[in-house]
């Protein structure tokens, strides 16, 4: 039996592993993807992590991973399918029916992209990762849908590759931070289209046209590709009936990671928090590991 099973290998999970190993606890990190480091790995550039200004998200994730590995962290590759209370501890069951047991579980499974729910939105050519797929649109016209940090960051990235970038947002102002907004406003081939909702994506094997509605008027935009940045959904389906979730599906937990299920801790993007950033995820991981240590020492 482990002391702690950490589900998720993003910044929150890997920081939890670092603190668990420093506390001399027997911990294992469960990673869905081999050597995965969470969604941070697809960020082109990270400007707000102290001391590592301008680092790529991939490189930052690798640094987290290498740190945890250097301390002797054990990793298990697999997707958790069920979490069950068992006596004074917990059992995590995987898709291959293998099970791991521990005195505590730190849940750091993050979020998934919110999908574009319109006719044509299921097309394979609709991308949710500008860094992954942007190179396919050299000198073409693309649309980015969204108004938060991710959407504006994607637009900036794509502006260096594409001929024109339509930035489509349903409200009259962006939600992204002011620095990003200022950056976008200074790039000539980014064209913001505000108060606009995408109604449909037309095309054959690839997207060719967007049907949009702006202030009650329906129009079309000719495009070569679509990038969606519509926010995220917490990966908490597995926790239903185990601990309390809010109306959006996020785990109700404080900064100490403690949930209302004894021995189960929630960290990073899956928990209720006003700010979801790499630095807050790392802080969550540290706090939860200390909370789990206190619980385990008391057993």
ZAMARLO-232237 format. One record per atom (N, C-alpha, C, O): z, y, x; residue in three letters. Coordinates in steps of 0.1 Angstrom, whole numbers, plus 2048, in hexadecimal, padded with zeros to 3 digits. Last residue first. Example, Ala and Ser with C-alpha at 12.3 -4.5 7.8 and 13.67 -1.06 7.14 Angstrom:
<pts>
8477EA880SER/8477F5889SER/84F800881SER/85080B886SER/84E7C7884ALA/84E7D387BALA/84E7DF884ALA/8557DF88EALA/
</pts>
This chain:
<pts>
8738567E5UNK/8728497DEUNK/87A83F7E6UNK/87B8337E3UNK/87286C7F4UNK/87D86B7EAUNK/87E85D7E4UNK/88885A7DEUNK/85C86B803UNK/86886A80AUNK/874868801UNK/87E862804UNK/8498707EEUNK/84A8637F4UNK/8578617FCUNK/85C8567FBUNK/84E88B7E8UNK/8508817DEUNK/8528737E4UNK/85B86C7E1UNK/848897800UNK/8558997FAUNK/85888E7F0UNK/8638887F0UNK/82D891802UNK/83688C80CUNK/84488D806UNK/84C883808UNK/82289F7ECUNK/8228907ECUNK/82C88A7F6UNK/8328807F3UNK/8268B97F6UNK/82C8B57E9UNK/82D8A67E9UNK/8378A07E4UNK/8158B880CUNK/8248BA80EUNK/82B8B6802UNK/8368B0803UNK/7FD8B47FFUNK/8018AA809UNK/8108AC80BUNK/8188A280CUNK/7FB8CC7F0UNK/7FC8BF7EAUNK/8018B47F3UNK/8098AB7EFUNK/7F88DF805UNK/8038E07FCUNK/8068D27F5UNK/8118CD7F4UNK/7DF8D7811UNK/7EC8D8818UNK/7F88D780FUNK/8018D0812UNK/7CE8DA7FBUNK/7CF8CD801UNK/7DC8CD809UNK/7E38C2809UNK/7D08F67F5UNK/7D48EC7EBUNK/7D78DE7F2UNK/7E18D87EFUNK/7C490080CUNK/7D290380AUNK/7D88F97FFUNK/7E38F4801UNK/7AA8F7808UNK/7B18F2814UNK/7C08F4812UNK/7C88EC815UNK/7A49067F1UNK/7A38F77F1UNK/7AC8F17FCUNK/7B38E87FAUNK/7A591F7FBUNK/7AF91B7F1UNK/7AF90C7F0UNK/7BA9077EDUNK/78F91F80DUNK/79C921812UNK/7A791D808UNK/7B291980CUNK/77991A7FCUNK/77D910806UNK/78B91280BUNK/79390880CUNK/7829227DAUNK/77C9257E7UNK/78091A7F1UNK/7899137EEUNK/78992D7BCUNK/7859207C2UNK/77C9237CEUNK/7709267CDUNK/7A393B7ABUNK/79A93D7B6UNK/79692F7BBUNK/79F9287BFUNK/7B5935797UNK/7AC941794UNK/7A294279FUNK/79894A79DUNK/7B891378CUNK/7BA91D796UNK/7B1929794UNK/7A6927790UNK/7BD8F3784UNK/7BD90077EUNK/7C190A789UNK/7CC90A78EUNK/7A98DD79AUNK/7B58E1793UNK/7B48EF78DUNK/7AB8F7791UNK/7928D67A7UNK/7958CF79AUNK/7A18D5793UNK/7A38D1787UNK/78F8E37BFUNK/7888E87B4UNK/78B8E27A6UNK/7888E779CUNK/7B08DC7CCUNK/7A28E17CEUNK/79C8E57C0UNK/7A38EA7B7UNK/7C38C17BEUNK/7C08CB7C8UNK/7B28D07C8UNK/7A98C87C3UNK/7DE8AF7B0UNK/7D08B47AEUNK/7CE8C07B7UNK/7D78C97B8UNK/7F18917B1UNK/7EF89F7B5UNK/7E18A37B4UNK/7D889B7B7UNK/80887B7A5UNK/7FA87E7A4UNK/7F888D7A7UNK/7FE8957A0UNK/8238777A3UNK/81C8707AEUNK/80D8737AFUNK/80686F7B8UNK/825879781UNK/82C87878DUNK/824871798UNK/820865795UNK/81288F770UNK/812880772UNK/81987F780UNK/81288278AUNK/80F8AA76FUNK/8198A4766UNK/819895767UNK/82188E75FUNK/80A8B3791UNK/8058B1784UNK/8118AC77BUNK/81C8AA781UNK/80B8C87AEUNK/8128BF7A5UNK/80C8BF797UNK/80B8C9791UNK/8008DA7BFUNK/7F88CE7BCUNK/7FE8C57B2UNK/7F88BB7AEUNK/80C8F17C5UNK/8128E67CCUNK/80A8D97C8UNK/80D8CE7CEUNK/8009037B3UNK/7FC9037C1UNK/8028F87CAUNK/7FC8F47D4UNK/7FE8ED796UNK/8018FA79DUNK/7FC8F97ABUNK/7F58EF7AFUNK/7E88E077DUNK/7F18DE789UNK/7F28EC790UNK/7E98F4790UNK/7D48D1768UNK/7DE8DB768UNK/7E88D8773UNK/7F08CE772UNK/7B28CC770UNK/7C08C7770UNK/7CA8D2771UNK/7C98DB779UNK/7988D6759UNK/79F8D7766UNK/7AD8D2765UNK/7B48D375BUNK/78C8D6740UNK/78D8CA748UNK/7938CA755UNK/7938C075DUNK/78E8EC731UNK/7828EA738UNK/7828DE741UNK/7788DB748UNK/7A88EB727UNK/79D8EA71DUNK/78F8E8724UNK/7868E371EUNK/7BA8D7740UNK/7B88E3737UNK/7AB8E172FUNK/7A58D772FUNK/7CC8B8741UNK/7C08C0744UNK/7BF8CC73BUNK/7C48CC730UNK/7E68A474CUNK/7E28AE743UNK/7D68B6749UNK/7D68BA755UNK/7DF881754UNK/7E688E756UNK/7E089874DUNK/7D5896747UNK/7D386C746UNK/7DC869751UNK/7E5876754UNK/7F1875756UNK/7C1873733UNK/7CB86A72FUNK/7D586773AUNK/7DF860737UNK/7A887774CUNK/7AC87973EUNK/7B686E73AUNK/7B486273CUNK/79F873765UNK/7AE876764UNK/7B2878755UNK/7BD87B752UNK/78486F766UNK/78D863769UNK/79C866767UNK/7A485C766UNK/77A888762UNK/77987E757UNK/783872759UNK/78986D750UNK/77989C775UNK/786897770UNK/78688D765UNK/79088A75FUNK/7698AF785UNK/7688A1785UNK/77589A781UNK/77C89478AUNK/7618CD774UNK/76B8C577CUNK/7688B677AUNK/7668B276FUNK/7428DE778UNK/74B8D676FUNK/7548CE777UNK/7508C7780UNK/7368FF780UNK/73A8F1783UNK/7428EB778UNK/7488F2770UNK/71A916780UNK/728912781UNK/72A903782UNK/7208FC784UNK/6FE917782UNK/70591B775UNK/714917775UNK/71991676AUNK/6E5919791UNK/6F391C796UNK/6FC92078BUNK/6FF92C78AUNK/6C690A797UNK/6D190D78DUNK/6DE90F795UNK/6E290779DUNK/6A591379DUNK/6B290F7A4UNK/6BD91479AUNK/6BE91F796UNK/68490979AUNK/69090E793UNK/69C90979BUNK/69D8FE79EUNK/6629137A3UNK/66E90B7A5UNK/67A91179EUNK/67A91E79CUNK/64D92279DUNK/64A9167A4UNK/65690D7A5UNK/6559017A8UNK/64593677FUNK/64D93278BUNK/648925791UNK/64191E78BUNK/64094E768UNK/639944770UNK/64194277DUNK/64494B784UNK/65295474BUNK/651957759UNK/64A94B760UNK/64E94075FUNK/65196172AUNK/64F957733UNK/64E95C742UNK/64A967744UNK/66696B70EUNK/65B96D718UNK/65A961721UNK/66295871FUNK/6759796F1UNK/67196D6F9UNK/665970702UNK/65B9766FDUNK/69098F6EBUNK/68198D6EDUNK/67E9816F6UNK/68497F701UNK/6AB9916EBUNK/6A498D6DFUNK/69598B6E0UNK/68F9876D6UNK/6B1998706UNK/6B49A16FBUNK/6AC99E6EFUNK/6A79A76E8UNK/69C97F710UNK/6A398B715UNK/6A499570AUNK/69A99B704UNK/69595F716UNK/69896870BUNK/6A1973711UNK/6AC971716UNK/67B94B725UNK/688952726UNK/68995B719UNK/67F95F713UNK/66D92F732UNK/66D937726UNK/67B93E726UNK/685937726UNK/65D92B751UNK/66A92D74AUNK/66793573DUNK/66193F73DUNK/647915761UNK/649921758UNK/657920752UNK/65B91574EUNK/6468FF771UNK/63B908772UNK/63E91576BUNK/63892076EUNK/6558E3781UNK/6578EF778UNK/64C8F977BUNK/6498FC787UNK/6428C5783UNK/64A8D0789UNK/64B8DB77FUNK/6438DD777UNK/6338B5774UNK/63D8AE77DUNK/6468B9784UNK/6508B578AUNK/62F8CF75FUNK/62D8C0760UNK/6378BA768UNK/6438B9764UNK/6408E774AUNK/6398E3756UNK/6368D4756UNK/63B8CD74CUNK/65B8FD741UNK/64E8F673EUNK/6488F274BUNK/64A8F8756UNK/67B900735UNK/6738FF741UNK/6678F773EUNK/6688EC739UNK/68C91771FUNK/68490B721UNK/67E90C72FUNK/67B916734UNK/69D92D71FUNK/69C924713UNK/695917715UNK/69890D70EUNK/6B4940731UNK/6A8937732UNK/6A992D726UNK/6B3927723UNK/6BC961729UNK/6C0953727UNK/6B394B729UNK/6A994E723UNK/6C7980735UNK/6BC977732UNK/6C1969732UNK/6C996573BUNK/6D3997740UNK/6D4995732UNK/6C998B72DUNK/6C398D722UNK/6BC99C75CUNK/6C999C755UNK/6C799A746UNK/6BD99B740UNK/6AD993778UNK/6A999476AUNK/6B6992761UNK/6BB986760UNK/6A799F798UNK/6B199B78EUNK/6AB99D780UNK/6A49A777DUNK/6939947B1UNK/69299C7A5UNK/69C99779AUNK/69A98D794UNK/68F9967D3UNK/6979907C8UNK/6979997BCUNK/6999A57BDUNK/6809A37E6UNK/6799987DEUNK/6839907D5UNK/67F9867D0UNK/6919B67F2UNK/6869BA7E9UNK/6809AF7E1UNK/67B9B27D6UNK/6B39B97F3UNK/6A89B07F6UNK/69D9B27ECUNK/69E9B07E0UNK/6C99C87EAUNK/6C19CD7F6UNK/6B69C47FAUNK/6AF9C7804UNK/6D69BA7D7UNK/6CF9C67D3UNK/6C69CC7DEUNK/6BD9D47DCUNK/6E29A67E6UNK/6D79A37DDUNK/6CF9AF7DAUNK/6C29AF7DAUNK/6F79B47F2UNK/6ED9AE7FAUNK/6E09AB7F2UNK/6D59AD7F7UNK/7069BC7DCUNK/7009C67E4UNK/6F59C07EDUNK/6EA9C77EFUNK/70E9A37D4UNK/7069AB7CBUNK/6FF9B67D3UNK/6F39B97D0UNK/71E99B7E9UNK/7129947E6UNK/70899C7DDUNK/6FC99C7DFUNK/7339AE7E6UNK/72B9AD7F3UNK/71E9A67F0UNK/7139AA7F5UNK/73E9A87CDUNK/7369B57CFUNK/72E9B47DCUNK/7239BA7DCUNK/73A9877C1UNK/7419917C8UNK/73899D7CCUNK/72C99B7CDUNK/72B9807A0UNK/72D97E7AEUNK/7349897B5UNK/7369947AFUNK/724985787UNK/732982789UNK/735980798UNK/74197F79CUNK/70E9A077DUNK/711994784UNK/720992785UNK/72899B785UNK/7079AC75CUNK/70C9AE76AUNK/70F9A1770UNK/713998769UNK/6FE9A5744UNK/6F99B1749UNK/6FE9B4757UNK/6FA9BF75DUNK/6F6981742UNK/6FE98D740UNK/6F8999746UNK/6EE99874DUNK/6E696C74BUNK/6E796E73DUNK/6EF97B739UNK/6EE98072EUNK/6CE970765UNK/6DC96F761UNK/6DE973752UNK/6D797C74EUNK/6B996677FUNK/6BA967770UNK/6C996576CUNK/6CF95B76FUNK/6A5972796UNK/6B496E795UNK/6B8971786UNK/6B997D782UNK/6889677A6UNK/68E96D799UNK/69D968798UNK/6A095C79AUNK/67A96D7C4UNK/6869667BEUNK/68A96D7B1UNK/68F9797B2UNK/65C9677D6UNK/66496F7CCUNK/66F9667C6UNK/66D95A7C4UNK/6579577ECUNK/6509647EBUNK/65796D7E1UNK/6599797E4UNK/6729467FDUNK/6689487F2UNK/6629567F3UNK/66795F7F9UNK/68394A814UNK/679940814UNK/66E94280AUNK/66294180DUNK/69595E811UNK/68F95C81EUNK/68495281FUNK/67D951829UNK/69E95A7F7UNK/6959667FAUNK/68F965808UNK/68596C80AUNK/6AF9457F8UNK/6A19427F4UNK/69894E7F7UNK/68C94C7F9UNK/6C79537FFUNK/6C1948808UNK/6B3946805UNK/6AA94680EUNK/6CA9637E9UNK/6C99697F6UNK/6C295F800UNK/6B9962807UNK/6CD9507D5UNK/6C295A7D4UNK/6BF9607E2UNK/6B49617E6UNK/6E59447DCUNK/6D893C7DCUNK/6CC9457DCUNK/6C29437E3UNK/6F69597D8UNK/6F59537E6UNK/6E894B7E7UNK/6E194C7F1UNK/6F495B7BDUNK/6EF9667C5UNK/6EE9627D4UNK/6E49667DAUNK/6FF9427B5UNK/6F19467B1UNK/6EC9517BAUNK/6E19507BFUNK/7199427C0UNK/70F9387C4UNK/70193C7C1UNK/6F893B7C9UNK/7259587B3UNK/7239587C2UNK/71894E7C6UNK/7109517CFUNK/71395B794UNK/71F95B79CUNK/71B95B7ABUNK/71095D7AFUNK/6FE959782UNK/702966786UNK/70E96778FUNK/714971791UNK/6DF94677CUNK/6ED94877EUNK/6F1956782UNK/6E895E786UNK/6C3938789UNK/6C993B77DUNK/6D893B77FUNK/6DE931783UNK/6A794279BUNK/6B593E79CUNK/6BC942790UNK/6BB94D78BUNK/68593979FUNK/68F940797UNK/69D93A79AUNK/69E92D79BUNK/66A9407B6UNK/6749387B0UNK/67D9407A7UNK/67E94C7A8UNK/64A93E7C4UNK/6539467BBUNK/65D93D7B4UNK/65A9327AEUNK/6449387E7UNK/6429367D9UNK/64C93F7D1UNK/6549477D7UNK/648937803UNK/63F9407FEUNK/63B93E7EFUNK/6309427EAUNK/656917800UNK/65192180AUNK/64692A803UNK/63C9247FFUNK/6659047F3UNK/65F90F7EBUNK/65B91B7F5UNK/65C9267F1UNK/6728F1801UNK/6668EC7FAUNK/65F8F87F3UNK/6548F67EEUNK/6898FC80AUNK/67E8FB814UNK/6718F780DUNK/6668FA812UNK/69D8F97F6UNK/6969057F8UNK/689905800UNK/68090C7FDUNK/6AD8E27F4UNK/69F8E27EFUNK/6978EE7F1UNK/68B8EE7EEUNK/6C68E77FFUNK/6C08DA800UNK/6B18DB7FEUNK/6A98D4805UNK/6CC9017F8UNK/6CB8FD807UNK/6C48F0808UNK/6BC8EE812UNK/6CD8FF7DCUNK/6C39077E3UNK/6C19047F2UNK/6B69037F7UNK/6D38E87C6UNK/6D78EB7D4UNK/6CB8F27DBUNK/6C28EC7DFUNK/6C98E07AFUNK/6D78E67AEUNK/6DC8E97BCUNK/6E88EB7BEUNK/6A88E37A1UNK/6B18E07ACUNK/6BF8E77A9UNK/6C08F17A3UNK/6908D278FUNK/69B8DC78DUNK/6A68D9798UNK/6AB8CE797UNK/6808BC791UNK/67D8C779AUNK/6878D3798UNK/6878DC7A0UNK/6878AA77EUNK/68C8A778BUNK/68A8B3794UNK/6918B579EUNK/6928B975FUNK/6888B6769UNK/68D8B4777UNK/6978BA77BUNK/6A38C174CUNK/6A68B4752UNK/69C8B075DUNK/69D8A6763UNK/69A8D7740UNK/6A48D974AUNK/6A88CC751UNK/6AE8CC75CUNK/6898D372BUNK/6838D4739UNK/68D8D5744UNK/68A8D474FUNK/69E8E4715UNK/6928DC717UNK/68B8DE724UNK/6888E9728UNK/6BE8E8726UNK/6B38EE71EUNK/6A78E471FUNK/6A78DC728UNK/6D78EA736UNK/6D58E272AUNK/6CB8E9721UNK/6CE8EF717UNK/6DD8E6757UNK/6D58EF74EUNK/6D18E7742UNK/6C88DF742UNK/6FE8DB761UNK/6EF8D975FUNK/6E98E3755UNK/6F08E874CUNK/7148E3779UNK/7128E476BUNK/7038E4769UNK/6FC8EC76FUNK/71D8CD794UNK/7158D878FUNK/7138D7780UNK/7118CC77AUNK/73F8C3796UNK/7318C0796UNK/7298CC791UNK/72F8D4789UNK/75C8C47ACUNK/7558C77A0UNK/7468C37A2UNK/7428C07ADUNK/7788B17BBUNK/76F8BD7B9UNK/7688BE7ACUNK/76D8B97A2UNK/78A89E7C1UNK/77D89A7BFUNK/7738A57BCUNK/7678A37BAUNK/7A589A7C9UNK/79D8A57CFUNK/78E8A37CDUNK/7868A57D6UNK/7C488F7C4UNK/7B788F7BEUNK/7AF89B7C2UNK/7B38A77BEUNK/7D987A7D3UNK/7D58887D4UNK/7C78887CFUNK/7BE8837D6UNK/7F28647CAUNK/7E48677CAUNK/7E28767CAUNK/7E887D7C2UNK/80C84E7D8UNK/80785B7D2UNK/7F885C7D3UNK/7F28567DCUNK/80F8357E0UNK/81A83B7D9UNK/8168487D3UNK/81D84C7C9UNK/7F381F7D9UNK/7FA8297E1UNK/80682E7D9UNK/80682D7CDUNK/7D88087DCUNK/7E480C7D6UNK/7EB8167DFUNK/7EA8157ECUNK/7B68007D2UNK/7BF8057DCUNK/7CC80A7D6UNK/7CC80F7CBUNK/79F7E77C9UNK/7A97F17C6UNK/7B27F47D2UNK/7B47EC7DAUNK/77D7DF7C0UNK/7887E07CAUNK/7927EA7C6UNK/78F7F47BFUNK/7697E27AEUNK/7757DB7AAUNK/7807DA7B4UNK/78B7D57B2UNK/7557F37B5UNK/7537E57BAUNK/7607DC7B6UNK/7617D17BBUNK/75F80B7ADUNK/7548057A5UNK/7517F77A9UNK/74C7EF7A1UNK/7848097B0UNK/77680E7B3UNK/76C8067ACUNK/76E7FC7A5UNK/7A48157A7UNK/79A80A7A6UNK/78C8107A8UNK/78981B7A3UNK/7C381C7B3UNK/7B68227B1UNK/7AC8167B2UNK/7AB80F7BCUNK/7E481D7A8UNK/7D98147ACUNK/7CC81B7A9UNK/7CA82079EUNK/80482A7B2UNK/7F782B7ABUNK/7ED8217B1UNK/7EE81E7BCUNK/8288257ADUNK/81C82A7B4UNK/81082A7ABUNK/81182B79FUNK/83C8177A1UNK/83F8247A7UNK/83382B7AEUNK/8358357B4UNK/82680878BUNK/834809790UNK/837816795UNK/83682078DUNK/80981878AUNK/80E80A78CUNK/81C80A793UNK/81D80D79FUNK/7F0829779UNK/7FE82977EUNK/80381A77FUNK/800812776UNK/7CF82B784UNK/7D982577CUNK/7E7826782UNK/7E882478EUNK/7AE836783UNK/7BB838789UNK/7C6833780UNK/7C7838774UNK/78D82B788UNK/79982C77FUNK/7A582E788UNK/7A582A794UNK/77882F79AUNK/77582D78CUNK/78182E782UNK/77F831776UNK/76F83F7B7UNK/77A83A7AFUNK/77583A7A0UNK/76F84479BUNK/7568337CDUNK/75983C7C2UNK/7648377B9UNK/76382C7B4UNK/7598327F1UNK/75882C7E4UNK/75B8367D9UNK/7618417DCUNK/76582D811UNK/759831809UNK/75882A7FCUNK/75781E7FBUNK/78283981FUNK/77C82D817UNK/77183380FUNK/77383C808UNK/79284083EUNK/788844834UNK/78483782CUNK/78282D833UNK/7AF84C84FUNK/7A784184AUNK/79E84583EUNK/7A384D836UNK/7B6862869UNK/7B486085BUNK/7AB854858UNK/7A085385EUNK/7BB869884UNK/7BC85B880UNK/7BB859871UNK/7BF84E86CUNK/7B688288BUNK/7C487F889UNK/7C6871885UNK/7D186C882UNK/79B88388CUNK/7A2883898UNK/7B0880897UNK/7B787B8A1UNK/795885870UNK/792879877UNK/79A878885UNK/79E86D888UNK/79C8A086BUNK/7A3895864UNK/7A188886CUNK/7AB88086DUNK/7898AC87CUNK/7988AF87EUNK/7A08A3877UNK/7A989E87EUNK/7718A4871UNK/7748A087FUNK/7838A2881UNK/78989A888UNK/7738B1858UNK/7728A2859UNK/77689D866UNK/77E894868UNK/7738CC85EUNK/77E8C6856UNK/77E8B7859UNK/7898B185BUNK/75A8CD86BUNK/7668D0873UNK/7738CB86BUNK/77C8C5872UNK/7498C8856UNK/74A8BE862UNK/7568C086AUNK/75D8B786FUNK/74C8DF847UNK/7508D2842UNK/7528C784DUNK/75B8C084CUNK/7408F1859UNK/74E8F2856UNK/7538E5850UNK/75E8E1854UNK/7258E7859UNK/72D8E7866UNK/73C8E8863UNK/7448E2869UNK/71E8EC83EUNK/71E8DE844UNK/7268DD850UNK/72E8D4852UNK/72090783CUNK/7298FF834UNK/72A8F183AUNK/7348EA83AUNK/71F91985BUNK/718912850UNK/72290A849UNK/72C90584FUNK/731937863UNK/72F929865UNK/727923859UNK/72992884EUNK/738951860UNK/72A94E861UNK/727940864UNK/71B93C866UNK/75894F86FUNK/74F957868UNK/74095386BUNK/73C951876UNK/771942873UNK/76493B875UNK/75994286DUNK/75193C866UNK/78795186EUNK/78594C87BUNK/77894587EUNK/775942889UNK/78994884BUNK/78F950857UNK/78C949864UNK/78E93D866UNK/76D948838UNK/77793F83DUNK/77D94584AUNK/775946854UNK/75895782FUNK/76695B82BUNK/77095182FUNK/77B951829UNK/73E950833UNK/74395C839UNK/751960836UNK/75696A83BUNK/729936837UNK/737939832UNK/73C94583AUNK/73E945846UNK/70992B82EUNK/711934837UNK/71E937830UNK/71F939824UNK/6FE91881DUNK/6F791C829UNK/700923833UNK/6FF92183FUNK/70E8FC810UNK/70E90B811UNK/70790F81EUNK/70B90A829UNK/7118E180EUNK/7048E780BUNK/7038F680BUNK/6F98FC808UNK/72B8DC814UNK/7218D781EUNK/7138DD81BUNK/70B8DD824UNK/73B8E17FFUNK/73A8EC80AUNK/72F8E8813UNK/7298F181AUNK/73E8CB7EFUNK/7338D47EDUNK/7318DF7F7UNK/7268E57F8UNK/7488B1807UNK/7498B97FBUNK/73D8C37FAUNK/7348C3802UNK/7438A181CUNK/74D8AC81EUNK/74D8B6812UNK/7528C1814UNK/73E87E825UNK/73C88A81CUNK/74789481EUNK/752891821UNK/73D866832UNK/73F872839UNK/73C87F832UNK/737889837UNK/72D859816UNK/731856823UNK/73186382BUNK/72786B82CUNK/73A8637F7UNK/72F863800UNK/73386180EUNK/73D867812UNK/7548617EDUNK/74985B7E5UNK/73C85A7EEUNK/7358507ECUNK/7718587FEUNK/7658617FEUNK/75A85A7F7UNK/75684E7F9UNK/793858801UNK/7888527FAUNK/77C85C7F9UNK/77E8677F3UNK/7A885681CUNK/79F860814UNK/79485780EUNK/78D851815UNK/7C984B81EUNK/7BB84881FUNK/7B3852816UNK/7B885680CUNK/7E884C831UNK/7DF851827UNK/7D184C829UNK/7CD84A834UNK/80784A839UNK/7FC841839UNK/7F384582EUNK/7F5841822UNK/81586684BUNK/81485E83FUNK/807855840UNK/7FD859847UNK/81D87985EUNK/81E86B861UNK/81E862854UNK/825858854UNK/816893859UNK/82388F854UNK/826880856UNK/83087A851UNK/7FD893863UNK/80789A86AUNK/815897866UNK/81F89886DUNK/7F188584DUNK/7F287F85BUNK/7FC886863UNK/80387F86BUNK/7F389983AUNK/7F988C838UNK/7FB885845UNK/80587F848UNK/7E38AE844UNK/7F28B0842UNK/7F98A3840UNK/8058A1844UNK/7CA8A1844UNK/7D08A6850UNK/7DF8A884FUNK/7E68A4858UNK/7C789B828UNK/7C8890832UNK/7CE89583FUNK/7D688E845UNK/7C58B581EUNK/7D18AC81AUNK/7D28A1824UNK/7DE89D827UNK/7AD8BC829UNK/7B98C382EUNK/7C68BB82AUNK/7CF8BA831UNK/79C8AA81BUNK/79E8A982AUNK/7AA8B082FUNK/7B08AB838UNK/79F8B4801UNK/7A38A6804UNK/7A58A4813UNK/7AF89E817UNK/7958CF804UNK/7A38CC7FEUNK/7A88BE803UNK/7B38BC808UNK/77B8CC80EUNK/7858D3816UNK/7938D0811UNK/79D8CF819UNK/7738A9804UNK/7708B7806UNK/77B8BE80DUNK/7848B8812UNK/77788F7FCUNK/77789280BUNK/7718A080DUNK/76B8A3817UNK/78A87C7E5UNK/7828887E8UNK/78288C7F6UNK/78D88D7FCUNK/7A98727E1UNK/79C8707DBUNK/79487D7DCUNK/7968877D5UNK/7C08637F4UNK/7BA8707F2UNK/7AC86E7EDUNK/7A48697F4UNK/7DD8527F1UNK/7CF8507F0UNK/7C985E7ECUNK/7CD8647E2UNK/7FA84D805UNK/7F28567FDUNK/7E38527FDUNK/7DD84E807UNK/80583680FUNK/80E84180AUNK/80684A800UNK/80B84D7F5UNK/7F7816805UNK/7F782380CUNK/80282C807UNK/80882A7FCUNK/8007F4808UNK/800800800UNK/80080D809UNK/80880D812UNK/
</pts>
